[in-house]
Amino acid sequence: MSAFITHSDGYGSLTSAGYFLSIVIMVAVFLIGLSIVGHRQHMTAKTLAFSAVSLAIAFILSYVKLWQMPWGGSVTLCSMLFVVIVAYWYGPSVGIIVAFTFSMLQFIQDGGAYILSPLQACMDYFFAFTALGLAGFFSHKKNGFIKGYILAVICRGIFHSIGGALFWMSGMPASFPKSISFLWPIVYNYAYLIPEMVLTLIIISLPPVKKGLNNVTALARS
């Protein structure tokens, strides 16, 4: 593992070889996963193209951080929206694959910083961001996009909170009441997830944005 992860001060981070390996795995998972789903669901080139473009937009917007938390996590400019919308367009199978790919992009973006164990990496990255694909279970349902988005954000927060309880309780400030210390990971993680969720829901409720999303959805599904 030393060829891919370097350790310093008790934490791990990706080496150059680790970056390369992560990118190779990410691309392979994305292509193989979509190929398998495509074989079962007769996936078209349009589905692949819309998924890839949405994923790219989500990754770019994840760099636009409106508010950065001290121990990781941030309010971004609606980056989760463009992962969730793929799940809404094409259902949970495609949505989860795209969301897992997004989780690997987030892992690469952070350089694999603060790796304590495989379980911690999964909770903070792979499980948490892949949960965004669960929005696909509301595909084609009434108000399914909003319901799916809210579910996705809540589920992402659950994984982050479990990871926080298991690995990051040392970050709890001394001023936080010790009698309810178990709430600290929940308070911390939803402190940035809920504002982004509210901001996104407000933006997509604006008539021009709503109309644009409806048009794109119709085009993506046609």
N, C-alpha and C positions, 0 to 999 in steps of 0.2 A: 504493500500500500504506500510505502514511502516515495515511490516514483510518481504517484498521483496526488498524494496529500502530504503537506509539510506541517509540522507541529511547532507551535510557539506559545509559551505561557499557558500550556494546558489545552489550547484550542487548535483545531486543524483548519487548513485552508488548501484550496486547490493549487497544484503546481501547473506549469505550462502543459505538461503531459496530461494532467487531470482535466484541464480545460478542453484539450483536444478530444480526450476520451469521452467527456460529457457531451460534447457536440455531436460526436459520432453516434453515441447511444441515442441521443435525442432525435436526430434525423432518422435513424433506423427504426426507432419505436413509432415515430410519426408515420413513416411510409408503410411499414409493415402493418401497423394497426389499421390504418385507413384502407390498405389493400384487403385485409381480412374482412373488415366491415363492408367494404365495397363489393367483395365477392358475394356476401350474403344479401346486401341491400341494393345491388346494382348501382353502386355509387358512380356518379358522372364526373367528368372533368370539372364541371362547374362547381360541384360540391367541394372537390379538392381545392379549387382555386379560391372560392369564398372562405373556406376554412383557413387556408394559408394566409390570405390577406388579413383576415380578422385577427389571427394569431400575431401577425407582424405588427398590426396597429396596437394591440394590447401590450405587446412588449415595449414598443416605443413610448406609449403613454405611461408605462410603469416607471419610466425615468423622470416623468413630470410629477414631482412630489410637492404637494401643497403644504404638507405638514409631516415632519419626520419625528418619529418617536425615539427616545434615547436608547432603548434596548432592542431596536429592530422594529420594523413595521412602519407604515406611512400611509397617509391619505394621498392617493394618486388621482390624476385627472381621468377618472372613469375607466381605468385599465381593465378591471374585472368585467365591465360591460361587454367588451368585445370577445371575451371567452364565453360568457354566459349566452350571448346571442347565437353563437354557433350551436350550442346545445339546444337552444330553443328552435332553431331552424331545422336541425337534422336529428334530434333525439339524443338520448343518453349515450349510445354507443360511440358516435362520432364526438359528442361533447366531452366525454371522459378522456378520450384519446387526445383531443386538442388541449384539454385542461392539464393532462399529465405532461404534455410537451411544454406547456406554459410553466409548469412547476420546475421543469429542468432548466428552462430559460432563466427563471428566478434564481435557481441555485447557482447557475453560471454567472448571472449578473452580480451576485454577492460574492463571487469567487469562492463559494463554499465556505464562507467565513463562519467561524464559531461552530465547527463540527465537533461535537462531543462524543457521539455514538451514531450508529446507523438509525436507531429508533428516533433519536433527536432530529436527525436530518429529515427523516420521513415526516415527523409531526410538524416541523417548521416549514418544510417545502413540499415534499411529494404528496403526502396525504392531504395537507391543507389546501393547496392550490388545485389538486385534482378534484377536490370536492365541488369546485365550481361547475364541473360537468354534470352534477346531479340536477341542475336546472332542466336538463333535457327530459326529465320525467313529466314536466308540465308542457311539453311541446304539443301544439295544436289544441290546448285547452283554453277555456275562456280566461282572460287575464293571465294566461300562462307565463308570459314573459316576466311580469312583475312578481308573481308568486315564485317562479323558478329562481329569479334573481335574489329575492329575500332568503329563500331556502339555501341557496348556494353560499351566501355571505354568512349565514348562521352556522352552516356546517364547516366552513373554513375556520371560523372563529372557535368552534369546538376543538378542532385538532390543534390549533395554536395554543389554546388554553390548557389542553392536556399536556402538551409539550412544555408549556410554561410551568405547570405544577410539578412536572417530573424533573425539569432541568434548570429552570431559571428563577427559582424562588429567592435566590441571593440578590436579585435585582429589586426586590420589594423594598420601598423606602421605609425608614424607621418610623415615619409619621403614620404609616398605614396601621390601623388597629390590628393587633396580634390575634384578637379573638375571632376575627373574620379573615384571617390571612388566606384561607382557601379561596376567597373571592378575588384575590389580587390578580391572578392570571386572566380571569374573565374580564375584570375591569380594565386591565391594561390592553388586552387585545381588541375588545369591542370599542375601546376609546378611539381607535382609528378606523376600525371597520364600519361602525355605524355612521360616522360623519360622511365617509365616502359613499355609503349606501344611500343616505339621505340626499346628498349632492347629486348623485346619479339619477335617482328617482325624480328629483325636481327638474333636472335637465331634460330627461326623456319625456316628461309630461308637457313640456313646452310645445305648442301646436306645430311649429315648423320642424322641430326635431322628431316629434311623434309621427308626423306625416312622412318624413324622410325615412325613418326606421321601418314604417309600414311598407313603403315602396321597395326598400332594399330587401325586406323579408319576402315580399311577393316575388321579386326577381330571383332571390336565392333559392326559392322553393319551386320555381317554374320549370 
